[in-house]
Amino acid sequence: MSRQNYIFTSESVSEGHPDKVCDRISDAVLDAFLSEEPEARVACETFATTDRVVIGGEVGLSDQNKLREYMGRIDQIARDCIKDIGYEQDKFHWNTCEVTNLLHEQSAHIAQGVDAAEDKDEGAGDQGIMFGYATTETPALMPAPIQYSHAILRRLAEVRKNGSEAALGPDAKSQLSVVYRDGVPVGVSSIVLSTQHLDEALTSADIHALVEPYIREVLPEGWLTNETEWHVNPTGKFVIGGPDGDAGLTGRKIIVDTYGGAAPHGGGAFSGKDPTKVDRSAAYAARYLAKNVVAAGMAERCTIQLSYAIGVSKPLSIYADTHGTGEVAPAEIEKAVAEVMNLTPRGIRKHLGLNKPIYQRTAAYGHFGREPSADGGFSWERADLVDALKKAV
């Protein structure tokens, strides 16, 4: 039996964190190409440091003239991202930093294993394993520590950007240690928040007083008590932030992007990858299936694993684990999820509508536990398979 009384910790990072700046730019490049062609191929990596952004990887459009045109837009795409995040520092400014574009056309040898004839499904773009997870401990069916770590930073970004708290800077990290009793999250034993600030005169105590009301807004009532330990800007001043303070790279926050360590991770990053890459699309599908299993009342917790081989369309394996909370046997869940959803790369993209420019918004505050939007964003967060799953078991 799993432990019922424990403390579990997860962290989040803001959109201004150096790695998240890079994730944002990579996904903005992806969205730009998908806006032109839904079947565009993109594998975009970004590196950022003091006064410099370097973008590389492979892209592909069927129209070579359009490909050259979009290559010319990369510089402005990067600057627009940095501007929206809010960087206007002396050594990292959206208008003055140097942007180097090293993107090039996709390798034909990679494409040949993925491209499909019209009469068959395409193969997966690479081998790999992907995990999805869901739990009843929050309304979004996400683990509480990561869900509320994200919520804190989203709220601080809102008040920074709307001018309510103009002293805050874009770079920030949060960390929550959540207390579980009888397997249910009931409180916070400690909270760590480090946030950039633009006024050098502000102390850690000043920042604590500034952020505490917003943190209390987003956490469930009663979770913060006199016993909760607070560590706000514990190292003191935090004025120099973002890529000027530390280098950033696409794909370095995969645990922040998913379940905060509360569930397994296959190791593949998401940002900058078009949905033919199963690292991204199959991880979304696994979350979608796990969430629907839990929403259907089949389990209080569910992990789904999918595995793929390059050039092979169907998943090599489907694995379900309900962690001792299941009302339905895992083997039955495995059969049911394969019945209600086509888990080939093309089937996933079609079912979830992934060939759209919906990815830039995923680059910060988690890819999961978000509200589906009318334009197809976060479609993998829908709970629309509940009836089909119930009929399949």
TORRO-567673 format. One record per residue (C-alpha): residue number from 1; x, y, z. Coordinates in nm, 2 decimals. Each point is the difference from the previous one (the first is absolute). Example, Ala and Ser with C-alpha at 12.3 -4.5 7.8 and 13.67 -1.06 7.14 Angstrom:
% residues 2
+------+--------+--------+--------+
! resi !      X !      Y !      Z !
+------+--------+--------+--------+
!    1 !   1.23 !  -0.45 !   0.78 !
!    2 !   0.14 !   0.34 !  -0.07 !
+------+--------+--------+--------+
This chain:
% residues 393
+------+--------+--------+--------+
! resi !      X !      Y !      Z !
+------+--------+--------+--------+
!    1 !   0.00 !   0.00 !   0.00 !
!    2 !   0.13 !   0.35 !  -0.08 !
!    3 !   0.08 !   0.24 !   0.27 !
!    4 !  -0.29 !   0.21 !   0.13 !
!    5 !   0.18 !   0.26 !   0.22 !
!    6 !   0.29 !   0.19 !  -0.14 !
!    7 !   0.13 !   0.33 !  -0.14 !
!    8 !   0.06 !   0.03 !  -0.38 !
!    9 !   0.17 !   0.29 !  -0.17 !
!   10 !  -0.02 !   0.14 !  -0.35 !
!   11 !   0.14 !   0.32 !  -0.16 !
!   12 !  -0.10 !   0.22 !  -0.29 !
!   13 !   0.18 !   0.28 !  -0.18 !
!   14 !  -0.14 !   0.31 !  -0.17 !
!   15 !  -0.01 !   0.10 !  -0.36 !
!   16 !   0.30 !   0.22 !   0.06 !
!   17 !   0.22 !  -0.28 !   0.12 !
!   18 !   0.29 !  -0.04 !  -0.25 !
!   19 !  -0.11 !  -0.35 !  -0.10 !
!   20 !  -0.36 !   0.11 !  -0.04 !
!   21 !   0.10 !   0.29 !  -0.22 !
!   22 !   0.16 !  -0.26 !  -0.23 !
!   23 !  -0.31 !  -0.23 !   0.01 !
!   24 !  -0.22 !   0.30 !  -0.09 !
!   25 !   0.21 !   0.10 !  -0.30 !
!   26 !   0.02 !  -0.36 !  -0.12 !
!   27 !  -0.38 !  -0.04 !   0.02 !
!   28 !  -0.06 !   0.34 !  -0.16 !
!   29 !   0.21 !  -0.11 !  -0.30 !
!   30 !  -0.20 !  -0.32 !  -0.01 !
!   31 !  -0.33 !   0.19 !   0.01 !
!   32 !   0.12 !   0.23 !  -0.29 !
!   33 !   0.07 !  -0.30 !  -0.22 !
!   34 !  -0.32 !  -0.18 !   0.09 !
!   35 !  -0.19 !   0.32 !  -0.08 !
!   36 !   0.13 !  -0.03 !  -0.35 !
!   37 !  -0.03 !  -0.37 !  -0.05 !
!   38 !  -0.18 !  -0.24 !   0.25 !
!   39 !   0.24 !  -0.28 !  -0.10 !
!   40 !   0.32 !   0.21 !   0.04 !
!   41 !   0.29 !  -0.18 !   0.16 !
!   42 !   0.18 !   0.18 !   0.28 !
!   43 !   0.27 !  -0.10 !   0.25 !
!   44 !   0.12 !   0.33 !   0.14 !
!   45 !   0.25 !   0.05 !   0.28 !
!   46 !   0.08 !   0.33 !   0.16 !
!   47 !   0.30 !   0.11 !   0.22 !
!   48 !   0.01 !   0.33 !   0.18 !
!   49 !   0.27 !   0.18 !   0.20 !
!   50 !   0.11 !   0.35 !   0.06 !
!   51 !  -0.10 !   0.22 !  -0.29 !
!   52 !  -0.04 !  -0.30 !  -0.23 !
!   53 !  -0.26 !  -0.25 !  -0.13 !
!   54 !   0.10 !  -0.29 !  -0.23 !
!   55 !  -0.27 !  -0.20 !  -0.18 !
!   56 !   0.08 !  -0.32 !  -0.18 !
!   57 !  -0.16 !  -0.32 !  -0.12 !
!   58 !  -0.19 !  -0.13 !  -0.30 !
!   59 !  -0.32 !   0.13 !  -0.17 !
!   60 !  -0.19 !  -0.10 !  -0.30 !
!   61 !  -0.28 !   0.14 !  -0.23 !
!   62 !  -0.12 !  -0.14 !  -0.32 !
!   63 !   0.05 !   0.34 !  -0.17 !
!   64 !   0.37 !   0.09 !  -0.01 !
!   65 !  -0.08 !   0.36 !  -0.07 !
!   66 !  -0.21 !   0.02 !   0.31 !
!   67 !   0.27 !  -0.17 !   0.20 !
!   68 !   0.25 !   0.27 !  -0.09 !
!   69 !  -0.26 !   0.27 !   0.08 !
!   70 !  -0.06 !  -0.15 !   0.35 !
!   71 !   0.37 !  -0.04 !   0.06 !
!   72 !   0.01 !   0.38 !  -0.03 !
!   73 !  -0.25 !   0.05 !   0.28 !
!   74 !   0.19 !  -0.19 !   0.27 !
!   75 !   0.18 !   0.30 !   0.13 !
!   76 !  -0.32 !   0.19 !   0.06 !
!   77 !  -0.18 !  -0.30 !   0.15 !
!   78 !   0.27 !  -0.03 !   0.27 !
!   79 !  -0.01 !   0.38 !   0.07 !
!   80 !  -0.38 !   0.00 !   0.04 !
!   81 !   0.02 !  -0.29 !   0.25 !
!   82 !   0.27 !   0.18 !   0.21 !
!   83 !  -0.20 !   0.32 !  -0.01 !
!   84 !  -0.32 !  -0.17 !   0.11 !
!   85 !   0.18 !  -0.17 !   0.28 !
!   86 !   0.12 !   0.34 !   0.11 !
!   87 !   0.38 !   0.01 !  -0.04 !
!   88 !   0.14 !   0.35 !  -0.04 !
!   89 !   0.32 !  -0.05 !   0.20 !
!   90 !   0.33 !   0.16 !  -0.10 !
!   91 !   0.15 !  -0.34 !  -0.09 !
!   92 !  -0.32 !  -0.17 !  -0.12 !
!   93 !  -0.23 !   0.23 !  -0.18 !
!   94 !  -0.25 !  -0.11 !  -0.27 !
!   95 !   0.11 !   0.28 !  -0.23 !
!   96 !   0.37 !  -0.03 !   0.03 !
!   97 !   0.10 !  -0.36 !   0.07 !
!   98 !   0.17 !  -0.18 !  -0.29 !
!   99 !  -0.22 !  -0.28 !  -0.16 !
!  100 !   0.18 !  -0.26 !  -0.20 !
!  101 !  -0.21 !  -0.23 !  -0.22 !
!  102 !   0.15 !  -0.34 !  -0.08 !
!  103 !  -0.31 !  -0.18 !  -0.11 !
!  104 !   0.02 !  -0.21 !  -0.31 !
!  105 !  -0.21 !  -0.23 !  -0.21 !
!  106 !  -0.10 !  -0.34 !   0.15 !
!  107 !   0.21 !  -0.30 !  -0.08 !
!  108 !  -0.15 !  -0.21 !  -0.28 !
!  109 !   0.12 !  -0.31 !   0.18 !
!  110 !  -0.21 !   0.09 !   0.30 !
!  111 !  -0.30 !   0.10 !  -0.21 !
!  112 !  -0.01 !  -0.33 !  -0.20 !
!  113 !  -0.08 !  -0.20 !   0.31 !
!  114 !  -0.28 !   0.23 !   0.11 !
!  115 !  -0.17 !   0.11 !  -0.33 !
!  116 !  -0.29 !  -0.22 !  -0.09 !
!  117 !  -0.14 !  -0.11 !  -0.32 !
!  118 !  -0.37 !   0.09 !  -0.02 !
!  119 !  -0.11 !  -0.36 !   0.06 !
!  120 !   0.18 !  -0.06 !   0.32 !
!  121 !   0.08 !   0.16 !   0.34 !
!  122 !   0.33 !   0.17 !   0.04 !
!  123 !   0.26 !  -0.14 !   0.23 !
!  124 !   0.10 !   0.16 !   0.33 !
!  125 !   0.27 !   0.27 !  -0.04 !
!  126 !   0.22 !  -0.18 !   0.26 !
!  127 !   0.01 !  -0.28 !   0.25 !
!  128 !  -0.09 !   0.09 !   0.36 !
!  129 !  -0.23 !  -0.05 !   0.30 !
!  130 !  -0.26 !   0.25 !   0.12 !
!  131 !  -0.19 !   0.02 !   0.32 !
!  132 !  -0.33 !   0.17 !   0.09 !
!  133 !  -0.14 !   0.04 !   0.35 !
!  134 !  -0.31 !   0.11 !   0.18 !
!  135 !  -0.12 !   0.01 !   0.36 !
!  136 !  -0.31 !   0.12 !   0.18 !
!  137 !   0.19 !   0.21 !   0.25 !
!  138 !  -0.08 !   0.33 !  -0.19 !
!  139 !  -0.29 !   0.11 !  -0.22 !
!  140 !   0.22 !  -0.01 !  -0.30 !
!  141 !   0.09 !  -0.36 !   0.08 !
!  142 !   0.36 !   0.10 !   0.05 !
!  143 !   0.25 !  -0.05 !   0.29 !
!  144 !  -0.05 !   0.28 !   0.25 !
!  145 !   0.36 !   0.11 !   0.05 !
!  146 !   0.07 !   0.07 !  -0.37 !
!  147 !  -0.35 !   0.14 !  -0.07 !
!  148 !   0.03 !   0.26 !   0.27 !
!  149 !   0.36 !   0.08 !  -0.06 !
!  150 !  -0.10 !   0.10 !  -0.35 !
!  151 !  -0.30 !   0.19 !   0.13 !
!  152 !   0.22 !   0.22 !   0.22 !
!  153 !   0.23 !   0.10 !  -0.28 !
!  154 !  -0.29 !   0.06 !  -0.25 !
!  155 !  -0.16 !   0.24 !   0.25 !
!  156 !   0.32 !   0.19 !   0.06 !
!  157 !   0.05 !   0.03 !  -0.38 !
!  158 !  -0.35 !   0.14 !  -0.03 !
!  159 !   0.05 !   0.27 !   0.26 !
!  160 !   0.35 !   0.08 !  -0.14 !
!  161 !  -0.13 !   0.04 !  -0.35 !
!  162 !  -0.32 !   0.20 !   0.08 !
!  163 !   0.21 !   0.25 !   0.20 !
!  164 !  -0.14 !  -0.09 !   0.35 !
!  165 !   0.34 !  -0.11 !   0.11 !
!  166 !   0.25 !   0.18 !  -0.23 !
!  167 !   0.29 !  -0.07 !   0.23 !
!  168 !   0.00 !  -0.37 !  -0.10 !
!  169 !   0.22 !  -0.13 !  -0.27 !
!  170 !  -0.06 !  -0.28 !  -0.25 !
!  171 !   0.22 !  -0.27 !   0.15 !
!  172 !  -0.14 !  -0.20 !   0.29 !
!  173 !  -0.01 !  -0.35 !   0.16 !
!  174 !  -0.25 !  -0.15 !   0.24 !
!  175 !   0.01 !  -0.32 !   0.21 !
!  176 !  -0.27 !  -0.15 !   0.21 !
!  177 !   0.04 !  -0.28 !   0.26 !
!  178 !  -0.35 !  -0.14 !   0.04 !
!  179 !  -0.12 !  -0.20 !   0.30 !
!  180 !  -0.21 !  -0.31 !  -0.08 !
!  181 !  -0.22 !  -0.17 !   0.26 !
!  182 !  -0.17 !  -0.32 !  -0.08 !
!  183 !   0.12 !   0.05 !  -0.36 !
!  184 !  -0.17 !   0.34 !  -0.03 !
!  185 !   0.18 !   0.34 !  -0.02 !
!  186 !  -0.09 !   0.21 !   0.30 !
!  187 !   0.26 !   0.27 !   0.04 !
!  188 !   0.34 !   0.15 !  -0.08 !
!  189 !   0.29 !  -0.06 !   0.23 !
!  190 !   0.23 !   0.24 !  -0.18 !
!  191 !   0.00 !   0.23 !  -0.29 !
!  192 !   0.30 !   0.13 !  -0.19 !
!  193 !  -0.03 !   0.30 !  -0.24 !
!  194 !   0.28 !   0.18 !  -0.17 !
!  195 !  -0.11 !   0.28 !  -0.22 !
!  196 !   0.20 !   0.26 !  -0.19 !
!  197 !  -0.07 !   0.36 !   0.10 !
!  198 !   0.09 !   0.32 !  -0.18 !
!  199 !   0.05 !   0.22 !   0.31 !
!  200 !   0.34 !  -0.07 !   0.15 !
!  201 !  -0.11 !   0.15 !   0.33 !
!  202 !  -0.26 !  -0.27 !   0.07 !
!  203 !   0.09 !  -0.26 !   0.26 !
!  204 !  -0.11 !  -0.36 !   0.03 !
!  205 !  -0.25 !   0.12 !   0.26 !
!  206 !  -0.14 !   0.26 !  -0.24 !
!  207 !  -0.04 !  -0.27 !  -0.27 !
!  208 !  -0.17 !  -0.23 !   0.25 !
!  209 !  -0.25 !   0.26 !   0.09 !
!  210 !  -0.07 !   0.08 !  -0.36 !
!  211 !  -0.05 !  -0.36 !  -0.12 !
!  212 !  -0.17 !  -0.16 !   0.30 !
!  213 !  -0.36 !   0.13 !  -0.07 !
!  214 !   0.02 !  -0.14 !  -0.35 !
!  215 !   0.12 !  -0.34 !   0.12 !
!  216 !  -0.28 !  -0.02 !   0.25 !
!  217 !  -0.25 !   0.08 !  -0.28 !
!  218 !   0.10 !  -0.31 !  -0.20 !
!  219 !   0.05 !  -0.26 !   0.27 !
!  220 !  -0.30 !  -0.19 !   0.15 !
!  221 !  -0.14 !   0.15 !   0.32 !
!  222 !   0.18 !  -0.13 !   0.31 !
!  223 !   0.30 !  -0.13 !  -0.18 !
!  224 !   0.23 !   0.28 !   0.14 !
!  225 !   0.03 !  -0.01 !   0.37 !
!  226 !   0.22 !   0.14 !   0.28 !
!  227 !   0.21 !  -0.31 !  -0.05 !
!  228 !   0.07 !   0.07 !  -0.37 !
!  229 !   0.36 !   0.09 !  -0.06 !
!  230 !   0.06 !   0.29 !  -0.25 !
!  231 !   0.32 !   0.05 !  -0.20 !
!  232 !  -0.05 !   0.31 !  -0.22 !
!  233 !   0.31 !   0.11 !  -0.19 !
!  234 !   0.21 !  -0.19 !   0.25 !
!  235 !   0.33 !   0.11 !  -0.16 !
!  236 !  -0.09 !   0.37 !   0.03 !
!  237 !  -0.01 !   0.23 !  -0.31 !
!  238 !  -0.11 !  -0.15 !  -0.33 !
!  239 !   0.03 !   0.29 !  -0.25 !
!  240 !   0.19 !  -0.16 !  -0.29 !
!  241 !  -0.21 !  -0.27 !  -0.14 !
!  242 !  -0.08 !  -0.20 !  -0.31 !
!  243 !   0.27 !  -0.09 !  -0.26 !
!  244 !   0.22 !   0.28 !   0.13 !
!  245 !   0.02 !  -0.17 !   0.34 !
!  246 !   0.01 !  -0.36 !  -0.13 !
!  247 !   0.00 !  -0.17 !  -0.34 !
!  248 !  -0.32 !  -0.16 !  -0.13 !
!  249 !  -0.07 !  -0.30 !  -0.23 !
!  250 !  -0.31 !  -0.15 !  -0.15 !
!  251 !  -0.12 !  -0.32 !   0.17 !
!  252 !   0.17 !   0.02 !   0.34 !
!  253 !  -0.31 !   0.03 !   0.21 !
!  254 !  -0.18 !  -0.33 !  -0.10 !
!  255 !  -0.11 !  -0.07 !   0.36 !
!  256 !  -0.14 !   0.35 !   0.05 !
!  257 !  -0.18 !  -0.05 !  -0.34 !
!  258 !  -0.17 !  -0.32 !   0.12 !
!  259 !  -0.08 !  -0.13 !   0.35 !
!  260 !   0.26 !   0.15 !   0.22 !
!  261 !   0.16 !  -0.34 !   0.07 !
!  262 !  -0.32 !  -0.16 !   0.12 !
!  263 !  -0.01 !  -0.23 !  -0.30 !
!  264 !   0.25 !  -0.16 !  -0.23 !
!  265 !   0.15 !   0.18 !  -0.30 !
!  266 !   0.12 !  -0.15 !  -0.32 !
!  267 !   0.28 !   0.26 !  -0.04 !
!  268 !  -0.11 !   0.18 !  -0.32 !
!  269 !  -0.06 !   0.37 !   0.01 !
!  270 !  -0.30 !   0.17 !  -0.17 !
!  271 !   0.08 !   0.35 !  -0.11 !
!  272 !   0.11 !   0.07 !  -0.35 !
!  273 !  -0.12 !  -0.33 !  -0.13 !
!  274 !  -0.29 !  -0.04 !  -0.25 !
!  275 !  -0.27 !  -0.25 !   0.08 !
!  276 !   0.14 !  -0.27 !  -0.23 !
!  277 !   0.26 !  -0.04 !   0.28 !
!  278 !  -0.15 !  -0.25 !   0.24 !
!  279 !   0.21 !   0.14 !   0.28 !
!  280 !  -0.26 !   0.27 !   0.00 !
!  281 !  -0.32 !  -0.13 !  -0.16 !
!  282 !   0.00 !  -0.34 !   0.18 !
!  283 !   0.08 !   0.16 !   0.33 !
!  284 !  -0.31 !   0.21 !  -0.05 !
!  285 !  -0.20 !  -0.30 !  -0.10 !
!  286 !   0.12 !  -0.19 !   0.31 !
!  287 !  -0.11 !   0.29 !   0.23 !
!  288 !  -0.34 !   0.01 !  -0.19 !
!  289 !  -0.06 !  -0.37 !   0.05 !
!  290 !   0.11 !   0.00 !   0.37 !
!  291 !  -0.22 !   0.31 !   0.07 !
!  292 !  -0.30 !  -0.16 !  -0.16 !
!  293 !   0.05 !  -0.33 !   0.19 !
!  294 !   0.00 !   0.20 !   0.32 !
!  295 !  -0.29 !   0.22 !  -0.10 !
!  296 !  -0.20 !  -0.32 !  -0.09 !
!  297 !   0.04 !  -0.12 !   0.36 !
!  298 !   0.21 !  -0.30 !  -0.09 !
!  299 !   0.28 !   0.10 !   0.23 !
!  300 !   0.10 !   0.28 !   0.24 !
!  301 !   0.35 !   0.00 !  -0.16 !
!  302 !   0.11 !  -0.12 !  -0.34 !
!  303 !   0.33 !  -0.02 !  -0.19 !
!  304 !   0.00 !  -0.09 !  -0.37 !
!  305 !   0.32 !  -0.09 !  -0.18 !
!  306 !   0.03 !  -0.01 !  -0.38 !
!  307 !   0.30 !  -0.12 !  -0.20 !
!  308 !   0.10 !   0.05 !  -0.37 !
!  309 !   0.26 !  -0.09 !  -0.25 !
!  310 !   0.12 !   0.23 !  -0.28 !
!  311 !  -0.18 !  -0.07 !  -0.32 !
!  312 !  -0.26 !  -0.22 !   0.17 !
!  313 !  -0.35 !   0.14 !   0.03 !
!  314 !  -0.17 !  -0.20 !   0.28 !
!  315 !   0.13 !   0.02 !   0.35 !
!  316 !   0.21 !  -0.29 !   0.10 !
!  317 !  -0.16 !  -0.02 !   0.34 !
!  318 !  -0.27 !   0.16 !   0.22 !
!  319 !   0.03 !  -0.03 !   0.38 !
!  320 !  -0.24 !   0.12 !   0.27 !
!  321 !   0.06 !   0.02 !   0.37 !
!  322 !  -0.27 !   0.11 !   0.24 !
!  323 !   0.22 !   0.00 !   0.31 !
!  324 !  -0.23 !  -0.22 !   0.20 !
!  325 !  -0.29 !   0.24 !  -0.05 !
!  326 !  -0.17 !  -0.16 !  -0.30 !
!  327 !  -0.36 !  -0.10 !  -0.03 !
!  328 !   0.09 !  -0.16 !  -0.34 !
!  329 !   0.29 !  -0.24 !  -0.05 !
!  330 !   0.31 !   0.16 !  -0.17 !
!  331 !  -0.01 !  -0.26 !  -0.28 !
!  332 !  -0.36 !   0.10 !  -0.08 !
!  333 !   0.10 !   0.37 !   0.00 !
!  334 !   0.28 !  -0.08 !  -0.25 !
!  335 !  -0.25 !  -0.17 !  -0.23 !
!  336 !  -0.25 !   0.28 !   0.03 !
!  337 !   0.23 !   0.29 !  -0.07 !
!  338 !   0.12 !  -0.17 !  -0.32 !
!  339 !  -0.36 !  -0.05 !  -0.11 !
!  340 !  -0.11 !   0.36 !   0.06 !
!  341 !   0.29 !   0.18 !  -0.16 !
!  342 !   0.22 !  -0.06 !  -0.30 !
!  343 !   0.35 !   0.02 !   0.15 !
!  344 !   0.20 !   0.03 !  -0.32 !
!  345 !   0.18 !   0.33 !  -0.04 !
!  346 !  -0.26 !   0.11 !  -0.26 !
!  347 !  -0.29 !  -0.13 !   0.20 !
!  348 !   0.12 !   0.20 !   0.31 !
!  349 !   0.04 !   0.32 !  -0.21 !
!  350 !  -0.35 !  -0.04 !  -0.15 !
!  351 !  -0.18 !  -0.09 !   0.32 !
!  352 !   0.16 !   0.29 !   0.20 !
!  353 !   0.02 !   0.25 !  -0.29 !
!  354 !   0.37 !   0.05 !   0.05 !
!  355 !   0.09 !   0.15 !  -0.34 !
!  356 !  -0.07 !   0.35 !   0.11 !
!  357 !   0.20 !   0.29 !   0.13 !
!  358 !  -0.09 !  -0.07 !   0.37 !
!  359 !   0.34 !  -0.06 !   0.16 !
!  360 !   0.15 !   0.33 !   0.10 !
!  361 !  -0.25 !   0.02 !   0.29 !
!  362 !   0.12 !  -0.33 !   0.13 !
!  363 !   0.36 !   0.11 !   0.05 !
!  364 !  -0.05 !   0.12 !   0.36 !
!  365 !  -0.21 !  -0.11 !   0.30 !
!  366 !  -0.03 !  -0.36 !  -0.11 !
!  367 !  -0.14 !  -0.19 !  -0.30 !
!  368 !  -0.26 !  -0.17 !   0.22 !
!  369 !  -0.27 !   0.10 !   0.23 !
!  370 !  -0.11 !   0.30 !  -0.22 !
!  371 !  -0.34 !   0.08 !  -0.13 !
!  372 !  -0.07 !  -0.11 !  -0.36 !
!  373 !  -0.07 !   0.30 !  -0.23 !
!  374 !  -0.24 !   0.06 !  -0.28 !
!  375 !   0.28 !   0.02 !  -0.26 !
!  376 !   0.13 !  -0.35 !   0.09 !
!  377 !   0.26 !   0.09 !   0.25 !
!  378 !   0.05 !  -0.26 !   0.28 !
!  379 !  -0.23 !  -0.24 !  -0.18 !
!  380 !   0.16 !  -0.28 !   0.19 !
!  381 !  -0.16 !   0.13 !   0.32 !
!  382 !  -0.35 !  -0.08 !  -0.12 !
!  383 !  -0.19 !  -0.26 !   0.19 !
!  384 !  -0.21 !  -0.11 !  -0.30 !
!  385 !   0.09 !  -0.37 !   0.00 !
!  386 !  -0.18 !  -0.09 !   0.32 !
!  387 !  -0.30 !  -0.16 !  -0.16 !
!  388 !   0.20 !  -0.19 !  -0.26 !
!  389 !   0.23 !  -0.14 !   0.27 !
!  390 !  -0.29 !  -0.11 !   0.21 !
!  391 !  -0.15 !  -0.19 !  -0.29 !
!  392 !   0.33 !  -0.16 !  -0.09 !
!  393 !   0.06 !  -0.17 !   0.33 !
+------+--------+--------+--------+
